[in-house]
Amino acid sequence: MKLIGAGLATIGVTGSAIGIGLIFGALILGIARNPSLRNQLFGFAMLGFALTEAIALFALMIAFIILFG
């Protein structure tokens, strides 16, 4: 049961991967539409990437707690 619970806890990593793809896809579209805002858009994309990646790390932490806790 621990293995099933840990596997279910890692579903959040899939959502995070989709979110990261959407963030960088929007970054590319934004830069293509207005290249003069490149630095500002890149900063916002890095902030979004960091917050989205944090969700993935929390999901992995929960999976490890289930497995080894």
Short mmCIF file of the C-alpha atoms (twelve columns), coordinates in Angstrom:
data_MODEL
# 
_entry.id   MODEL 
# 
loop_
_atom_site.group_PDB 
_atom_site.id 
_atom_site.type_symbol 
_atom_site.label_atom_id 
_atom_site.label_alt_id 
_atom_site.label_comp_id 
_atom_site.label_asym_id 
_atom_site.label_seq_id 
_atom_site.Cartn_x 
_atom_site.Cartn_y 
_atom_site.Cartn_z 
_atom_site.pdbx_PDB_model_num 
ATOM 1  C CA . MET A 1  0.000  0.000  0.000   1 
ATOM 2  C CA . LYS A 2  2.936  2.319  0.624   1 
ATOM 3  C CA . LEU A 3  4.068  1.926  -2.972  1 
ATOM 4  C CA . ILE A 4  0.612  2.714  -4.319  1 
ATOM 5  C CA . GLY A 5  0.356  5.781  -2.074  1 
ATOM 6  C CA . ALA A 6  3.786  7.026  -3.116  1 
ATOM 7  C CA . GLY A 7  2.920  6.502  -6.762  1 
ATOM 8  C CA . LEU A 8  -0.280 8.479  -6.371  1 
ATOM 9  C CA . ALA A 9  1.605  11.250 -4.573  1 
ATOM 10 C CA . THR A 10 3.860  11.731 -7.602  1 
ATOM 11 C CA . ILE A 11 0.913  12.690 -9.830  1 
ATOM 12 C CA . GLY A 12 1.692  16.273 -8.831  1 
ATOM 13 C CA . VAL A 13 4.966  16.016 -10.739 1 
ATOM 14 C CA . THR A 14 3.024  15.446 -13.956 1 
ATOM 15 C CA . GLY A 15 0.949  18.545 -13.367 1 
ATOM 16 C CA . SER A 16 4.098  20.506 -12.657 1 
ATOM 17 C CA . ALA A 17 5.676  19.357 -15.922 1 
ATOM 18 C CA . ILE A 18 2.606  20.491 -17.837 1 
ATOM 19 C CA . GLY A 19 2.699  23.834 -16.022 1 
ATOM 20 C CA . ILE A 20 6.375  24.384 -16.854 1 
ATOM 21 C CA . GLY A 21 5.676  23.648 -20.505 1 
ATOM 22 C CA . LEU A 22 2.839  26.162 -20.528 1 
ATOM 23 C CA . ILE A 23 4.992  28.817 -18.870 1 
ATOM 24 C CA . PHE A 24 7.820  28.562 -21.367 1 
ATOM 25 C CA . GLY A 25 5.424  28.252 -24.294 1 
ATOM 26 C CA . ALA A 26 3.790  31.506 -23.202 1 
ATOM 27 C CA . LEU A 27 7.242  33.067 -22.815 1 
ATOM 28 C CA . ILE A 28 8.153  32.214 -26.398 1 
ATOM 29 C CA . LEU A 29 4.847  33.586 -27.684 1 
ATOM 30 C CA . GLY A 30 5.215  36.754 -25.633 1 
ATOM 31 C CA . ILE A 31 8.740  37.407 -26.874 1 
ATOM 32 C CA . ALA A 32 7.658  36.710 -30.456 1 
ATOM 33 C CA . ARG A 33 4.877  39.295 -30.169 1 
ATOM 34 C CA . ASN A 34 6.862  41.990 -28.390 1 
ATOM 35 C CA . PRO A 35 10.657 41.454 -28.372 1 
ATOM 36 C CA . SER A 36 11.286 44.695 -26.460 1 
ATOM 37 C CA . LEU A 37 9.779  43.147 -23.295 1 
ATOM 38 C CA . ARG A 38 12.139 40.167 -23.377 1 
ATOM 39 C CA . ASN A 39 13.901 40.846 -20.038 1 
ATOM 40 C CA . GLN A 40 10.691 41.567 -18.134 1 
ATOM 41 C CA . LEU A 41 8.914  38.505 -19.539 1 
ATOM 42 C CA . PHE A 42 11.920 36.317 -18.765 1 
ATOM 43 C CA . GLY A 43 11.872 37.448 -15.133 1 
ATOM 44 C CA . PHE A 44 8.185  36.610 -14.822 1 
ATOM 45 C CA . ALA A 45 8.776  33.233 -16.484 1 
ATOM 46 C CA . MET A 46 11.566 32.390 -14.012 1 
ATOM 47 C CA . LEU A 47 9.304  33.303 -11.094 1 
ATOM 48 C CA . GLY A 48 6.550  31.082 -12.498 1 
ATOM 49 C CA . PHE A 49 9.040  28.289 -13.128 1 
ATOM 50 C CA . ALA A 50 10.324 28.438 -9.549  1 
ATOM 51 C CA . LEU A 51 6.848  28.356 -8.042  1 
ATOM 52 C CA . THR A 52 5.743  25.516 -10.309 1 
ATOM 53 C CA . GLU A 53 8.891  23.527 -9.607  1 
ATOM 54 C CA . ALA A 54 8.280  23.961 -5.872  1 
ATOM 55 C CA . ILE A 55 4.982  22.116 -6.258  1 
ATOM 56 C CA . ALA A 56 6.827  19.203 -7.869  1 
ATOM 57 C CA . LEU A 57 9.365  19.121 -5.056  1 
ATOM 58 C CA . PHE A 58 6.583  19.107 -2.465  1 
ATOM 59 C CA . ALA A 59 4.934  16.174 -4.254  1 
ATOM 60 C CA . LEU A 60 8.210  14.239 -4.274  1 
ATOM 61 C CA . MET A 61 8.760  15.055 -0.612  1 
ATOM 62 C CA . ILE A 62 5.343  13.633 0.253   1 
ATOM 63 C CA . ALA A 63 6.110  10.498 -1.779  1 
ATOM 64 C CA . PHE A 64 9.385  10.003 0.087   1 
ATOM 65 C CA . ILE A 65 7.675  10.561 3.432   1 
ATOM 66 C CA . ILE A 66 5.127  7.896  2.525   1 
ATOM 67 C CA . LEU A 67 7.826  5.468  1.428   1 
ATOM 68 C CA . PHE A 68 10.380 5.967  4.190   1 
ATOM 69 C CA . GLY A 69 8.374  7.520  6.995   1 
# 
